[in-house]
């Protein structure tokens, strides 16, 4: 199957969405009912500051949250926060006080006035069309607006409806900032996230799509740590502290084989981490190579992660020749959702 296809289905009773590119699984979203979804907005109460860490613990209706860079706050204050990622086992939910109301076409930014258009939209005529539409739809006030790249070429009524919906939701939530800890909005589930973030001409919604489109077989392959690179293999394993990735060339130990395997691993790494729902500290042990080959490999790693939707910081090489990166924890690990861990 050529092109991009979105498949909406359920996996083990959970809502799930898959993105296929030329028939290959490129992204996967699976709901987790027990955890707050990223994007959910809470009314929280400040609890206690954490000296030396620059953050504060908050009380939520169903647990605790962790707010970084919390300055000038006192215990017992009420505030609105938004979930930014997935909590590690037994830890507080990560949140931010900078709320975003995001949909397919529009992002409303409370406290940051102004109307902006995505830089990916380069046509001056299209930018002017969208700015005029935004000014007509967005009411004056303290809230700002960002028009996303999906707006390009979209019908004006669809964009205007999206802007109005996010504007109204922001106003409703911001007006409900006083009271006891409470969840004010749910984060978007996999089906809504797929509509919001993925672009594909074909969408499969009929039940059983995962089986018909080969998604189940590809998910099953992700249960195994070994990834066939064609030019070698890559082993992805998790510990409590980090994700360890080992790249191997097989029987060919020549410098050329090592470089080929490492380049293939650099291209495959973002997709493998994304599909497996892995984040935090990642350490890669590339196949042995000369230091002269590090620069082109680093460039390949940067190019590979540039289009990845999950925030990733490339830290660099350690003294032992390992490559480190830090990845935002936005998803529940796939092994947990499948009951493998």
C-alpha positions as CSV (number, residue, x, y, z in Angstrom):
1,X,0.0,0.0,0.0
2,X,1.5,3.3,-1.1
3,X,1.1,6.6,0.6
4,X,0.0,7.6,4.1
5,X,-3.0,5.9,5.8
6,X,-4.5,6.5,9.2
7,X,-6.1,3.4,10.9
8,X,-8.5,4.0,13.8
9,X,-9.3,1.0,15.9
10,X,-9.1,-0.5,19.4
11,X,-6.3,-2.6,20.9
12,X,-7.0,-4.8,24.0
13,X,-10.1,-2.7,24.7
14,X,-8.2,0.6,24.4
15,X,-8.8,3.3,21.8
16,X,-5.8,3.2,19.4
17,X,-4.6,4.9,16.2
18,X,-1.9,3.9,13.7
19,X,-0.2,5.8,11.0
20,X,1.1,3.8,8.0
21,X,3.5,5.1,5.5
22,X,3.7,2.9,2.4
23,X,2.3,0.1,4.5
24,X,4.9,0.4,7.3
25,X,3.9,1.4,10.8
26,X,5.3,4.9,11.3
27,X,3.5,6.0,14.5
28,X,1.2,4.5,17.1
29,X,-1.1,5.9,19.8
30,X,-2.8,3.8,22.4
31,X,-4.9,5.2,25.2
32,X,-4.2,4.5,28.9
33,X,-7.2,5.1,31.1
34,X,-5.3,5.0,34.4
35,X,-3.0,7.9,33.5
36,X,-3.8,11.6,32.9
37,X,-3.5,12.3,29.2
38,X,-1.0,14.9,28.1
39,X,-2.9,18.1,27.4
40,X,-5.4,17.6,30.2
41,X,-6.0,20.8,32.2
42,X,-6.4,20.8,36.0
43,X,-7.3,23.3,38.7
44,X,-4.5,22.5,41.2
45,X,-3.4,23.7,44.6
46,X,0.2,24.4,45.4
47,X,1.6,22.1,48.1
48,X,5.3,22.5,48.9
49,X,8.3,23.8,47.2
50,X,11.3,21.5,46.5
51,X,14.5,23.4,47.6
52,X,17.4,22.9,45.2
53,X,15.2,21.7,42.4
54,X,13.4,24.9,41.6
55,X,10.0,23.3,41.4
56,X,6.8,22.8,43.4
57,X,4.5,19.9,44.2
58,X,0.9,20.5,43.5
59,X,-2.3,18.7,44.6
60,X,-4.6,17.3,41.9
61,X,-8.0,15.7,42.5
62,X,-6.5,12.2,41.8
63,X,-2.8,12.6,42.9
64,X,0.1,15.0,42.8
65,X,1.8,17.0,40.1
66,X,5.3,18.5,39.6
67,X,5.7,22.1,38.3
68,X,9.2,23.0,37.2
69,X,10.6,26.6,37.5
70,X,8.0,27.5,40.1
71,X,9.0,30.9,41.5
72,X,7.0,33.2,43.7
73,X,4.4,30.7,44.6
74,X,3.2,29.9,48.2
75,X,1.6,26.9,49.6
76,X,-2.2,26.8,49.3
77,X,-2.5,28.9,46.1
78,X,-4.9,27.8,43.3
79,X,-3.7,27.7,39.7
80,X,-4.4,26.2,36.3
81,X,-1.9,23.7,34.9
82,X,-1.7,21.4,31.9
83,X,-0.2,17.9,31.8
84,X,2.9,17.9,29.6
85,X,3.9,14.2,29.7
86,X,3.7,10.8,31.3
87,X,4.8,10.3,34.9
88,X,7.3,7.6,35.7
89,X,6.2,4.9,38.0
90,X,5.3,6.3,41.4
91,X,6.3,9.9,40.5
92,X,4.2,13.1,40.2
93,X,2.6,14.1,36.9
94,X,4.7,16.7,35.0
95,X,2.7,19.9,34.4
96,X,3.1,23.5,33.1
97,X,1.3,26.7,34.0
98,X,1.6,27.8,30.3
99,X,-1.7,26.5,28.9
100,X,-2.2,25.8,25.2
101,X,-5.6,25.0,23.6
102,X,-4.7,23.1,20.6
103,X,-6.7,21.7,17.7
104,X,-6.1,20.8,14.1
105,X,-5.9,24.3,12.7
106,X,-5.5,26.6,15.7
107,X,-3.6,27.0,19.0
108,X,-4.9,29.5,21.5
109,X,-2.2,30.9,23.8
110,X,-3.6,32.5,27.0
111,X,-1.5,35.4,28.3
112,X,0.5,35.6,25.0
113,X,-1.5,38.0,22.8
114,X,-0.9,38.3,19.1
115,X,-1.9,36.3,15.9
116,X,0.8,34.3,14.2
117,X,0.9,31.9,11.2
118,X,3.1,28.8,11.0
119,X,6.4,29.5,9.2
120,X,5.8,26.4,7.2
121,X,3.2,28.3,5.2
122,X,5.4,30.3,2.9
123,X,2.9,31.8,0.4
124,X,2.3,35.5,1.2
125,X,-1.1,35.3,-0.3
126,X,-2.1,32.4,1.9
127,X,-0.7,34.0,5.0
128,X,-2.7,37.2,4.3
129,X,-5.9,35.2,3.8
130,X,-5.4,33.3,7.1
131,X,-4.5,36.4,9.0
132,X,-7.6,38.2,7.8
133,X,-9.7,35.2,8.8
134,X,-8.1,35.0,12.2
135,X,-8.6,38.7,13.0
136,X,-12.2,38.4,12.0
137,X,-12.8,35.3,14.2
138,X,-10.6,35.9,17.2
139,X,-12.0,38.4,19.6
140,X,-9.8,41.1,21.2
141,X,-8.3,40.1,24.6
142,X,-5.3,38.7,26.4
143,X,-5.3,35.4,24.4
144,X,-3.1,34.9,21.4
145,X,-3.5,32.6,18.4
146,X,-1.2,30.5,16.3
147,X,-2.5,29.2,13.0
148,X,-1.0,25.8,12.2
149,X,0.5,24.5,9.0
150,X,-2.7,22.4,8.4
151,X,-4.5,25.6,7.7
152,X,-2.8,26.0,4.3
153,X,-5.5,25.4,1.6
154,X,-8.2,24.6,4.2
155,X,-11.7,25.9,3.8
156,X,-12.3,29.2,5.6
157,X,-15.4,27.9,7.4
158,X,-13.5,24.9,8.8
159,X,-10.6,27.1,10.1
160,X,-13.0,29.7,11.5
161,X,-15.0,27.0,13.3
162,X,-11.8,25.6,14.8
163,X,-10.6,29.0,16.0
164,X,-13.9,29.8,17.6
165,X,-14.1,26.4,19.4
166,X,-10.6,26.8,20.9
167,X,-11.3,30.5,21.8
168,X,-14.5,29.5,23.6
169,X,-12.9,26.6,25.4
170,X,-10.0,28.8,26.6
171,X,-12.4,31.5,27.9
172,X,-14.5,28.8,29.7
173,X,-11.5,27.2,31.4
174,X,-9.8,30.4,32.3
175,X,-13.0,31.6,34.0
176,X,-13.0,28.5,36.2
177,X,-9.7,29.1,38.0
178,X,-11.0,29.2,41.6
179,X,-12.0,26.3,43.7
180,X,-10.8,22.9,44.9
181,X,-8.5,20.7,42.7
182,X,-10.5,19.5,39.7
183,X,-9.9,18.2,36.2
184,X,-11.3,20.8,33.8
185,X,-10.5,19.1,30.4
186,X,-9.5,15.7,29.3
187,X,-6.5,15.4,27.0
188,X,-7.3,14.3,23.5
189,X,-7.5,10.5,23.0
190,X,-5.7,8.6,20.1
191,X,-8.5,9.2,17.6
192,X,-8.6,12.9,18.1
193,X,-4.8,13.2,18.2
194,X,-4.6,11.4,14.9
195,X,-7.1,13.8,13.4
196,X,-5.2,16.7,15.0
197,X,-1.6,15.8,14.3
198,X,-1.5,13.4,11.3
199,X,-2.1,14.2,7.7
200,X,-3.2,11.4,5.4
201,X,-5.5,11.1,2.4
202,X,-7.0,7.7,3.6
203,X,-8.5,7.1,7.0
204,X,-9.7,3.6,7.9
205,X,-12.4,3.7,10.6
206,X,-14.2,0.3,10.2
207,X,-13.6,-2.0,13.2
208,X,-10.9,-4.6,12.7
209,X,-8.7,-2.2,10.7
210,X,-5.6,-3.1,12.7
211,X,-5.9,-6.7,11.6
212,X,-6.8,-6.0,8.0
213,X,-4.0,-3.5,7.4
214,X,-1.3,-5.5,9.0
215,X,-0.9,-3.3,12.1
216,X,-1.2,-6.1,14.6
217,X,1.7,-8.0,13.0
218,X,3.9,-4.9,13.1
219,X,3.0,-4.2,16.8
220,X,3.8,-7.8,17.6
221,X,7.3,-7.3,16.1
222,X,7.8,-4.4,18.5
223,X,7.7,-6.8,21.4
224,X,11.1,-8.0,20.4
225,X,14.2,-5.9,21.3
226,X,16.1,-6.8,18.1
227,X,15.6,-4.5,15.1
228,X,16.8,-5.7,11.6
229,X,18.5,-2.8,9.9
230,X,19.4,-4.5,6.7
231,X,23.0,-3.4,7.3
232,X,23.1,-5.0,10.7
233,X,21.0,-5.1,13.8
234,X,20.0,-2.7,16.6
235,X,18.9,-3.9,20.1
236,X,16.6,-1.6,22.1
237,X,16.3,-2.5,25.8
238,X,14.9,-0.5,28.8
239,X,16.0,-0.3,32.4
240,X,14.6,1.9,35.2
241,X,17.4,4.4,34.6
242,X,17.6,4.6,30.9
243,X,17.0,3.1,27.4
244,X,20.1,1.2,26.1
245,X,20.6,0.8,22.3
246,X,23.3,-1.5,20.9
247,X,24.2,-1.5,17.2
248,X,25.9,-4.5,15.7
249,X,27.3,-5.3,12.3
250,X,27.1,-9.0,12.4
251,X,30.0,-11.0,10.9
252,X,31.4,-8.1,8.9
253,X,33.7,-6.1,11.2
254,X,35.2,-3.8,8.6
255,X,35.0,0.0,9.1
256,X,32.7,0.4,6.1
257,X,30.3,-2.1,7.6
258,X,30.3,-0.3,10.9
259,X,29.5,3.0,9.3
260,X,26.7,1.6,7.2
261,X,25.1,-0.1,10.3
262,X,25.5,3.1,12.3
263,X,23.9,5.2,9.6
264,X,21.0,2.8,9.3
265,X,20.6,2.8,13.1
266,X,20.5,6.7,13.1
267,X,17.7,6.6,10.6
268,X,15.7,4.0,12.4
269,X,16.2,5.2,16.0
270,X,13.5,8.0,16.1
271,X,10.8,5.6,14.7
272,X,11.7,2.8,17.1
273,X,11.7,5.0,20.1
274,X,8.4,6.6,19.0
275,X,6.6,3.3,18.3
276,X,7.8,1.8,21.6
277,X,6.8,4.9,23.6
278,X,10.2,5.3,25.1
279,X,11.6,8.5,26.5
280,X,14.0,9.8,29.2
281,X,17.7,9.2,28.9
282,X,18.8,7.2,25.9
283,X,22.3,5.8,25.5
284,X,23.4,4.4,22.1
285,X,26.4,2.1,21.8
286,X,27.2,2.4,18.1
287,X,29.3,-0.2,16.3
288,X,33.0,0.5,16.7
289,X,34.3,3.2,14.2
290,X,36.9,5.8,13.9
291,X,36.4,9.3,15.4
292,X,36.5,10.7,11.8
293,X,33.2,9.0,11.1
294,X,31.4,10.7,14.1
295,X,30.7,14.0,12.3
296,X,28.7,12.5,9.4
297,X,26.9,10.1,11.9
298,X,25.9,13.1,14.1
299,X,24.5,14.9,11.1
300,X,22.5,11.8,10.2
301,X,21.2,11.6,13.8
302,X,20.2,15.3,13.7
303,X,18.4,14.9,10.3
304,X,16.5,11.8,11.5
305,X,15.2,13.5,14.7
306,X,14.4,16.8,12.9
307,X,11.0,15.5,11.7
308,X,10.2,13.5,14.9
309,X,7.2,15.0,16.7
310,X,8.6,14.3,20.2
311,X,11.0,16.8,21.7
312,X,14.5,15.3,21.8
313,X,17.8,16.8,22.9
314,X,21.0,15.4,21.4
315,X,23.5,15.5,24.2
316,X,26.5,14.1,22.4
317,X,29.4,11.7,23.0
318,X,30.6,10.4,26.3
319,X,34.2,9.7,27.3
320,X,33.5,6.0,26.6
321,X,32.3,6.7,23.1
322,X,28.6,6.3,23.7
323,X,26.1,8.7,22.3
324,X,23.5,10.2,24.7
325,X,20.2,11.9,24.0
326,X,17.3,13.0,26.2
327,X,13.8,12.5,25.1
328,X,10.5,13.9,26.5
329,X,8.3,11.3,28.1
330,X,5.1,11.9,26.2
331,X,3.8,8.3,26.0
332,X,3.2,5.2,28.1
333,X,5.8,2.6,27.1
334,X,4.3,0.1,24.6
335,X,5.5,-2.9,26.7
336,X,3.4,-1.6,29.6
337,X,0.3,-1.2,27.4
338,X,0.7,-4.7,25.9
339,X,1.2,-6.2,29.4
340,X,4.8,-7.2,28.7
341,X,6.2,-5.1,31.6
